[in-house]
Every structure is written in structure tokens, then in C-alpha cells.
Amino acid sequence: QVHLVESGGGAVQAGGSLRLSCAASGIIFSLSRMGWYRQAPGKPRELVAAITSGGSTNYADSVKGRFTISRDNAKNTVYLQLNSLKPDDTAVYYCSHFTAGRDYWGQGAQVTVSS
């Protein structure tokens, strides 16, 4: 079974940083395209960042230059470094595993950014 577990969320002030981690199991991680979604209250889910098995990355315009997605295949873990955080970044962040047929995601990690 696909299992994705996020960690590292928390509350910070604007301008601060957090690092989210996602531990994956039940997949061939080294061949998997991974990413992070976020969803804020009353707003649609947004794809924040994605990374291929080869390390190519894509970012939403809203986070480009501030967030960095990375992966450690030896640890079956994908990370999201969140820098220069803004209140608009407040959301639940979900780790995702993309396949041809469907996407899988974890339980989410809350990120709260205060003014």
C-alpha cells in the first residue's frame, strides 16, 4: 500500500522558514515523481512543487524563488524547504506521489504563518 507521511509543519512568523519532510513507502521511490500540494481554508488545492526521479523541478509562480523541493532516494524521502514565508502560505501541505493512473497523497502537515 502507498503510504506517505508528512512532518515538519508548525507555526512561524512572516519571513521565517520551515522544512517539511515526506517519508514514502509502498512505492518504487527512486522511479517516482513526487510533489507537494497545499490547501488553504476556502481555497482550492494548489500544486506547489514537483520533482522527477531525475531531479527536475517545477514550482508554482507564487512560491518560485522561496521554496525548494528536493529528494533523498536513499531515505525514500522528499523535502520542501519553505523560506521567506508569508501569511498567504498558511495551508495544509500534502505530499503527493504521481502515477499515470492516479495521485496519492499523505495526511498533510499544517503550516501557519503569522503577520
Disulfide bonds with the S-S distance in Angstrom:
Cys22-Cys95 2.04
